[in-house]
């Protein structure tokens, strides 16, 4: 923020323990308010990391991307096409519960934060309820900044498969069929092409039946307590990113970096 006029840090509000929830707004013209961002006429991607603070790939990937868009300069040209808004750590209190024991089923990082917030509430079950001050702040931000696309970046809890970067959204059977159609037919082919070109193995968001892969996979539309379904209900194209927990941390972070640039 201090090093470039392209970036502005904004506090969305306070956590239960009094920490700021920081958001970074990046645009070619240095727009720093919702109205200014709208006036530049470009689409806005809002990416959020650390809603589960142990699943923190998106924080490092997003900070790398911020650097390249601004002071690094190697990707500054992307700002001619779009605005980037980034929340590096949503669950700021859970992030400070830092230890080697937060995600023992995950290959790195060595230390990371905790799944729930300081009141032991899971923020990614709170979109429709808004019981937490963190989610109240995020919903106010979505209302005010009105992004065109919303990413919620996670790491998986379990099953083993070949993909390192998986992502998905509610399908055309949901509340926003046109948005779902665009994400499936326009966004996914472009992102998958770029991930594959950089050595990654992208896949769809996968859930298995009763923890037994031999029974096959299931597709479903989850309820609006989750980010992707909440976005679907409010007609905000929303993508749930789930990196594979058994792939190395470096690989997952670099894949997320490609995902953001490609988008």
Secondary structure, 3 states (H helix, E strand, C coil): CCCCCCEEEEEEEECCCCCEEEEEEECCCCCCCHHHHHHCCCEEEEEEECCCCCCCHHHHHHHHHHHHHCCCCCCHHHHHCEEEEEECCCCHHHHHCCECCCCCCCCCCCCECCCCCCCCCCHHHCCCCCCCHHHHHHHHHHHHHCCCEEEEEEECCCCCCCCCEEEECCCCCCCCHHHHHHHHHHHHHHHHHHHHHCCCCEEECCCECCCCHHHCECCCCCCCCCHHHHHHHCCCCEEEEEECCCCCHHHHHHHHHHHHHHC
